[in-house]
């Protein structure tokens, strides 16, 4: 295989020494230059973050400005001081209307603000400092209406909520419902026994009932609910302010609902999915076959259902039924369908068979879709039959994978450390990015000006003079290029985040793969199996293969960065795409191709990490081994991926939906939450994340077992492969296990001896 120029040469892989993953003594540091590059890049990230933290303006994120441009919560000129950290916008609708072009870039908006101690409530009066004599001259743009007609104060029309110390309006909605009995009427009861409802619909003679009273429920036959809803909004508010106020009102409802049902969200969003996901993988060692074959059947039935619906919409089914009825001897069925057709026509439809079939507008589209689906149905059916042996092997691998998880349950908890690390990295990314966004021209000048203390510019000028060149190095930055500099720093910061996140995930994947390989080769040799396989694998990865992790994660990060840049270009060219259909098609194709390319890169690198954990290979060598695996066992690799997708759908759809339904009923009936859909939605998202973490472990275990099996088959005649899996692969179990009994992890010479015996037979 080709060697990677960024790798140091490996010690002998150990195939002629030990049948199993290479021991630490047989490994060498791989892709050292990539590891060094990663460290240097992070030093650059820390330098950028240090500049942002020192010369950035965090107050611009934490505090807003008042109408004079003075920062609230900061002592200085004007009215703001430390006791007034929040800013209220009394004429938000007018400012947003006048600056509608800047709404997409809210940090550039110049709003009329007033610094206040706390966000005001509906009906409060907020004094305008521009109308106070002691601040005369500091607020030249003060509203004349506020100082004259409003007597220096603004009346707050709505409650406001603090978001980053900005007081934003929040619409208020109150709803009430009254349960009434519609039948029998109140006049049908003896006088005084039922209270007639006279506020509305007095002619209906409703009477007020208690829905929780057995007597009222027994007396009533038909009940009705009358509801009223009060919606408060600012008079004269523009569409943007109304949308903002509705958003704040919805956000406030979410916060209240989550606070009320926080226990249910924790229970059904985290704990219950963990238990169910573990049980799912544990019982799959016995139920993998029925579950997978049932999922394959269900998928086929779904495809047939889609084909049937498209055929109905294309009108093909109506013609088929008409021809079938003409030939059918059963007159009863024909008469019933004829009556149904007459009823459909009388209801307003022109043609009864068109109701059974026929969407005339898109009829041709549905005909093409029907044809395509029919072809896919046939191909799917033939593929299942043709690859039945591959499916059986994949089922057996899944069962063995569940057995591995049962023996090493700590693998299921290990990825949560990865999630925690990525969350910490995300927090750093957000805060450092916010500080980078607050840099202005003066801050960049101050940062670059520090180099003058070390005479850097003078040295550069002397070097230029030595070569006969005249150059003047100026480190000043103006307002025209500050945005370009911030974009460059932002892209550098973003790439570092993507690289680091994928680096952490790569370490997790390789660590789990190493632990599985220890189980595969040394499960019957306790003297060779590490006492703590997960920690041993983690040490091996950190000690020898951080460069390989950096290499693979950089490739993925570059593809993801390219996708993000294309999404940005797509957003910036929306108007041009609306005018040019060709440009819109090109953008869609490019985005689709990049998405597929990213998935392919992730698929290849996941197998490359497994080869690194097993053999200690560098990234290029591991990718070559992955390519060889795809070439020699491509059908089985694809079938394994297909089965994993089915299991992922079962695990990541069924469990989250079940947990969300349970959270909904718990929030509604136990917590008496008025919006149970909100905590149910949070539980759904959290449960999906938990199940996705578990399924990622499961997929890594299955892929690692397959790679170890193929290595064992090719080199050691399946001597270490579990008997059931070896039998599926067509090996004589007794003969393959006899070589294993000669010594767990025997030599290659024994393998060759068995091969010679098989040839002689």
N, C-alpha and C positions, 0 to 999 in steps of 0.2 A: 504493500500500500504506500501511497505517497506520504512524505513527511511534511509537516507544517513548518514554514520558516520561522514561526514564532515559538517553537517548542524546543526544549532541550531533548537530546536523545534519551529514550527510555532504556532502563535495564531490561534484560530479557523478560518477556511477558510472563513466563512461568508455565507455559503450556507443557514444557518438557520437565517441569519440576513438580508442580502441584496441580491437581485437578480441582480448580475452584478459583475464586477471585484472587487476584494478586495481593499478596501480603504487603504491609507497609515497607518491609525490607526489600521488596522487589519493585518498588515504585520510585519515581523521580518526579521532581517538580515539572509540571507541564505548562506550556504557554506562558513562560515567565514574563516576556515582553508585554503581553496583554495585561498581566497583573500589574506591572509597573505603570503601564499607560493608564489603567484604571485609578491607581493611587494618585498619579499626577493630575488626572482630570478632577479628582475629588479635592486636591489641593487648590486647583483653580476655582472650584465651586465654593470652597470655604473662603477664598480670597474675595470672590464676588459677593458672597453673603456678608463677609466682614465689612466690605465697603458699604453695602446697603444698610447694615445695622448701624454703622458709625455715622455715615453722612446722609442716610435716608431720613425721611420725616415721618416717623410712625404716628405722630399726632394727626397727620392728614388722614390716616385710616381710622384712628380711634375717635377723632373729634371733627365736627364740621365747622364751617365758617359762618359768621354773621353777615349782615348786609354791607358792612364796611370792609369785609375781607379779613377780619380778625378771628383768630382761632379760639373757639369756645373751650373752656376748661383750662386755658393757659393765661397766666398773668401777662399783661402787656397793655398796649394802647386800647382805647375803646372800652366798651362795657364788659367784655368777658373777663372772668377770673376763675380761680380754682373751684369756686362753689357753684358755677354755672357751666357744667360740662356738656349739657345737651343743647341741641339747636332745634327750634320750631320754625316751620315755614308757613307763614300766614297767607301767602298768595301763591301757593304751589301750582294751582291750575293755570294761572296766567303765565308764570315763569316757564312751565313746561310747554305751553302753547307757543310762546315767543322763541323758545330754543328747541323746537321739535327736531331739528336736524342733529342735535347733540344727544338725543335720548339714548342712542345706541352706545354712546361713550359717556356714561353718567359722571365720570370723574372730571369731565370738562364743563359740566353745568355750573352756572353762576346763579344760585338761588337766593332769594330774599329771606335771610334767616335772622332769628332772634335767639340769643343764648338764654337758657332757662335752667333752673335747678332740677326740675323734674318735668317729664313730658306732661303737658296739660290735659285735662279732661274736658268733656263737652260742657260748654257754658262758662269756662274760666276766661278771665281777662288777662291778656299778655301785654305788658307795657313795651312800647317801641322805644329803644334807647335813642334813636335818631331824633325823637321829639323832645328829649330832655335838654335843658339849657347847658348842663355841664359837659355834654358831649357835642356841643355845637362845633361844626366844622369837620368832625371825624366821620360823619355819615352824610355826604353830599347827595346821595341817591335815595334818601329817605322818602317814603311815600307821603305825599301831601294829603292824601285822603286820611291816612292814619293820624296825622298831626292836626287835621282840621275837623272833618266830619266825625271821625271816630274818637276824637279827644285823646289821642296818644296811646290808645289801647286797641288790641285786636280781640274780638270775641271768637273763641274756639268752637267751631261747629260740630266737631266729632271728637270722640276719644282718640288719643294717639298712643302709639306703641313705639318703644325705643329699639332701633336697629342700628348698632354701631354708634350709639349716642345721637342718632338722627330720629327725631320725633315724626313718624309717618302716620297719616290719618288711617282710621280703621272704621269701615262701615259697621253699623250695628243692626242686627236682625233679631227680632224676638217673635216667637210663634207660640200660639196657644190653641188647644183643641178641647172641645166640649163634646162629651158623648151623650147623645139623645136617643130616645126611643121613638121610632116612626109608626110602629104598628104593634098593638092597638093604640089609638089616639088617647090623649089625656082626658077627653070628654067622655070616654067610655068607662072611666073608673068613677067610683063615688067621689063626691066633692071633698077636696081636702086631702085625698090619699096620694095624688100625684101632682107635682108642681109643673104647670104648663110653662113652656119656654116661649117668651113673648118678645125677645130682643129682635129676632129675625125670623122670617117665615112663620108669622103668627097664624096664618091661615092653615098651615099644615097640622097644627095642634100637637106639636112634639112635646114630650115631657122629659125632664132631666132625670137621667138614671145613673146609678153608680155601677160601673162595669165589674166591680169586685164584690158587689152585693148579690148573694144567691137569690134573694127575693126579687130584686129588680130584674135580674137576668131571667128568672123564671116567669115574670109577668110580661116580659118583652119578647116579641117575635122577630121584629126587624129593627136594628139599630142604625143610627147615622151619626157621623162625626162632622162637626162644624169647626173649621179652623180659621184663625186670623193670623196674619203676619205683618209686623211693623218693620219697615226698612228705613233707617235714618241715613241720610247722605248730605254732603255739603251743597247748599244752594248755589247753582251756577257752576258746579264743578265740571271740568272738561272731561273728555273720554279717558285721557291718560291718568288723571287723578282718580277717576272712578275705578279704573282697572287696578291702580295701585291700592286704593282703599279696600277693594274687594279682596285683593291678594293678602293684605294685612289682616283682614277679617278672617279669611280662611286659615292663615298661618296661626292666628290666635286660637282658633278652634282646634287646630291640630295639636298645639302645645297643651291646651286644657285637656283634650281627649287622651293624649299620651300620658299626661300626669295622672289622670284618673285610673287608667288601666295599665300602669307600668308593670305591675306584678304579672298580669296576664301576658303582656308582651314578652317579659323575661321567661315565663314558663313555657309558652307555646311558640316563641320565636327562637329560643336558644336551647333550653334544656330538653324539651320534648323532641325536637328534630335530631339532637345528638343521640338520644336513646333509640329513636326509630331508625336512624341511619345505621347505627351500629348493629341493631337487630337485623336489618335488611341484609347487610353484608355477612353477618354471622350465619344466618339461615340459608344464604345462597349456596353454601357448600352442599346442601341437600336439595334445594329447590331451583338451582340454576337452570337445569334442563327444562322443566315445565314452564318456568317464568320466561325464558328466552324464546322457546318455541311458541308460547302463547302470544308474546309480543310480536313475533314475526307474523303470526296469523292475524292479529288485530291490525297491524300495519297494512297487510294485504286487503283486509276488509275495508279499511278506510280508503285505500286507493280505489277499490271497486265502487264505494259509495260516491267518491268524487267523480268517477267516470259516469255513474248513473245520473247524478245531478246535471253534469254538463250535457249529457245526452238529452235530458228533459228540456233544458234551456235551449238546445239547438233544434228541438222539435223532432228529433229522431225517434224518440220513444213513442210519441203520439202516432206517427206513421206506422210504427211496428205494431202497436196495439190495435190500430184500425185494421191492418191486414190480418192480424191474428183473430180478431173477432169475426171477420168475414168467413174464415175457415173453421171457426169454432162451432161444434154441434150443440154446445150448451147454451140454449136460448135464454135460460134464466140469468146467466152472467151478462149476456148481451143486453137483455132488457134492463137490468139494474144499471149498467153503465150508460145505456141510452137515457134513462130517467135522470141520471146524474148530469149528463150533458145538457139536457133540457133545463134543469135547475140552474146550471152554471150560466147558460145563455140568458135566462130570465133575470139573473142577478146582475147583468150588465156586461158580461164578457161576450165578445162576438163569436168566439168559437170555443167549444168545450175542449176539443183536443188541443187547442192552443194553450188552454189553462194547464193541461197535463204536460205539454211540451212548450215550446215556443216563446222565446224572447226574440221578437223579430228584429229589434235594433242591433243586437249583437249575435245574431244567429250564426253568421259565418265564423266569428271568433270562437263561439262555443263548439262548432263542428270541428275546427282545427284542434281545440283543446281536447275534445273527445277522442279524436284520432291519436293524439300524442299520449293521452292517458291509457288508451287501449294498448298501445305499443309498450308503454312502461309496465302495465299489468302483466303482459305476456313475458317481457324480459325479466321482471321480478320473479315470476313463477318458475321460469327456466333456471334463473340464477340460484334460487333456493334449492332446486333439485340437483343442479350440476355441482354446487358447492356444499352439498349436504355433509360430506366428510369434513370439510373445513369448519362447518358449523359445529359438528360434534367435537372437534378438537378445541375450538374456542370455548365451548361449554365446559369442557373438562378443565381448561386453563382457568376459567372463572371459578370453578369449584375449588381447585387447588389454591387460587388466590384468596378465597374466603377462609380456607384452612390456615393460610399464612397470617391473615389478619387476626384470626382467633388465637394464634400462638404468640403474636406480637401486637397486642392492642395498643401499645404506646405509640405505634405509628399513626394511629388515628388522631392523637392529641398533638403530635409533633407539628403538623401544618398550622395549628393555631398560633404557635410561636412565630411562624412565617407571616401570618396575617397581622399579628401584633407589630412585628418589625416594619411591615409595609405601612401600617397605620402611622407609626412614629415617623417614618420617612415622609409620608403624605403631609403630616402636620408641619414638619420642617419645610417642605416644598411650598406650602401655602403661605406660611409666615415669611419665609425668605423672599418668595415671589412678590408678596405685598410690599415688603420693604424696597425691593428693586423697582417696583412701580412708583414709589414715592420719590425716587431720585429726580432732581431737576438739574438745570444747567449749572447753577452755582455749586450744587453738591458734587457734580462730576469735576468741576474746576478745582474744588477743594481737594478731592481725592487725587487727581492728577498732579496738583500742585505740590503734594508731599514728595514727589520724586525730585523736585528741585532742591529739597534739603540734602539730598545725596549727590547733587551736581550731575544728575543723569543727563539733563539736556545739554549742559556744557560739554560733557564728555562726547555726546553724539555730534555736537558741532565741531569739536576738535578732530574727531575721526573723519568727518566730511571734509574739513580743511586739509587734512593730510593727503587726501585723494584729489585735491584741487577743485573741490565742489563747494559752492556756497549754499548753505541751507540754514534756515531759521526754524527751529523746532518750537512750535507753539502748542501748548496743551489746553488752551481755552476752548470751551464748548459753547455754542450759541443755541438759541431756542429752535433753530431750524433743524439741527441734526440730533437733538437730544432724544427725540422719539425713535430715530434709527438706532442709536446706541442702546436704548432700553430694549428694543426688540431683539437686538443681537444678544444682549445679556439674558433676556428672557428665553430665547431659543437654547442658549447654552445651559441655562438652569433647567429647562424642560428635558433636554436630552440626558442630563445627569440624573434626573429623577427617573426617567424611563429605564436607563441603563442600570441604576441601582435597584429598582424594583424587580426587574427581570433577573438581576444577579442574585438577589435573595431567594427568588423562586427557584432558580437553577440549583442553588445549594440544597434546598429542601428536596427537590426531585432526585438529585444524585445521592443524597444521604439515604433516602428511602430505598432507592435501587440497590445500594450497597448492602443494606440490612437484609433485603430479600435474597440477594445472591448468597449471603452467608447461610441463610436458612436452606436454600436449595441444595448447596453442595455439602453442607456440614450438619444437616439435621440428624443424621445417624452417627455422627462422630463428635460427641460432646467435648472431647479433648481438644478439638480444633475449632469448634464454634466459640466465638467470643461470648463472654458472660453478658455483656451489654452491647448487642450488635448495632443498635441505633447510634449509641455514643461512639463506638469504634468507627463506624462509617462516617459519622460527622467529623471526627478527628482526621480521618484519612483525607476527606475532601478539603478541609481547611489547611491541612499540612501540605498537600501535594497538588491540589487541582483548582485553586482559586483562579489561576490564569485561564484555565479552560472555561470556568464559569463566566469569567469576564468576557472572554471571546464570544461565546454563544449568546450571552445576554446583550452584547453590543450589536450583534447582527439583528436580533429581534428589535432592539430599541431604535435602530436606524430605520427599519421598515415602519415601525409605529410612528416615528417622527415624520416620515414622509407622508403617511396617511393623515396626520394632523395638519400638516401644511396644505395638503390637497383639500381637506375640509375647510380650511380658512380661505383658500382660493375660491372654493365653491360658494361660500357665503358672500365673498366680495364681488362675485360675478353673477349674482342672481338676476339682475336686470338685463345683462347681456344675454344670459341664457333664455330669458323670456322672449327675447327678440330673435334668437337664432336656435332653431331646433337641433341643428347639427352640433352646435357647441354644447347644448344640454345633453345630447346623446353621448358625446365624447367624454364629458365629465362623469356621467354615470358609468360608462365603461371603464374609465381609469380608476374610479373609486372601487368598483367591483373587482377589478383585477388586483388592485393593491390589497383588498381584504382577503382574497383567495391566496395571494402570495404570502401574506402574513401567517395564515393558517398552515400553509405548507412548510414555511420556515419553522414554526413552532413544533410541527409534527416531527420534522427531521431532527431538530435539536433535542427533543425529548428522548429520542432513541440514542442520540449521540451521548447524552449524559449517562445513559444506562451503560454504554460501552466504556465510558470513562470510569464509572464505579466498578465495573467488572474487571477490566483489563488494565486500567490506569493509562488509557490512551489520551493523547492530546486531541484538540477539537477537530483538526483536519483528519487525523487518522480515524477518529470515532465516526466522523461523517462518511468516510470511505467505507468503514465497516457497516454503517447503516445502509448505504447504497447497495452494498453486496447482499445484505439481508433482503432488501426490497426486490432485488433482481432474482434471487434464488427462491424466495418464499413470499412473493408479492401478493398472491391470492390470499394466503393465510393472514398476512399483515392487514390487508383491507378488510377481511372478515372479522378479525379481532377489533378493528376500529368500528365497524358497523355494530357489532354486538355491544361494545362499550357505549356507543351512542344510544342504543335501546335501553341499556341499564341506566344511563344517565337520565333519560327522559322519565323512566319509571321512578327513579329515586328523587330527582329534582323537580318533579311535577306533582306526583301523588302525595309525598310527605308534606311539602309546603302548603298545598291546598288543604289537606286534612288539618294541619295545625292552624291555618288561617280560619277555617270554619269553626274549630273549637274555640279559638280566641274571640271570634265574633259573638258566639253565644255566651261565653263567660263574661265578656264586656257588657253585653246587653242585660243579662239577667242577674249576674253577681255584682258587677260594679255599677249597674244602672247607668251606663254611659249612653248619652243621647246620640252619639255618633260612633256606633260600634265598628263601622267600616274602616275608620282611621286606624285604630289599634290592630284590626285584622290585616290591614295593608302592611303595617310595619312588621307584624309577625310573619306575613308571607315573604317579605324581602329578607328578613333575618334568617328565616328557615331555609330559604333558597341558598343563601350564602353558606350556611352551615352544611347543607347537603352537598353543595358544590365542592367544599373543602374535602368532605369525606369521599366524594366520587373521584376527585383528583388523586387521592391516595390509592383508591381502588384501581384506577386506570394505570398508575405507575406500577403497582404490584403486578397487574396482569401483563403489562408490556415487559417488565423485567423477567417474569417467569418464562415468557415466550422466548426472549433472547437467551436466557440461561438454558432452556430446553434445546434450542437449536445449536448452541455451542456444545452441549453435552451429546447431542445426537451426532454431530459432525466429527467430534474429537474422541468421545469416550463411549460410543455405541449405546447411548441412553442409560449409562450405568447409574446415574444419579437422578434420573427422571422418575417422578412418582409412578408406580406400576400402572394405575389406570390411564394416565396420560401416555405412557410408553406403549401401552396396548393400542390406544387410539392411533398412534403414529405407526403402528404395524410392526413393533418390535416384539420379540419373544421375551416375555417378562422374566421367566425363570433364568434364561441365559444371560440377559442383561444384568439381572440382580446377582448372578453368581460372580461376575467380575467385581461387583461392589463388595461382596462378602470377602473377597481376597484382601481387601483393605479399603476402608472408607477413604475415598479420594486416592485411588490407586494410580499407578503411573501410566504413561502413554504406551509403554511397551506392553502392558497387560491389555490395553485396548487393542493394540495391533495384533496381539496374540488371539484375542477373541475374533477379530476380523478374519485372520487366517483360518481359524477353525470353521467359521461360517462359510468361507470360500471352499474349503475342503468338502464340507457337507454338501 
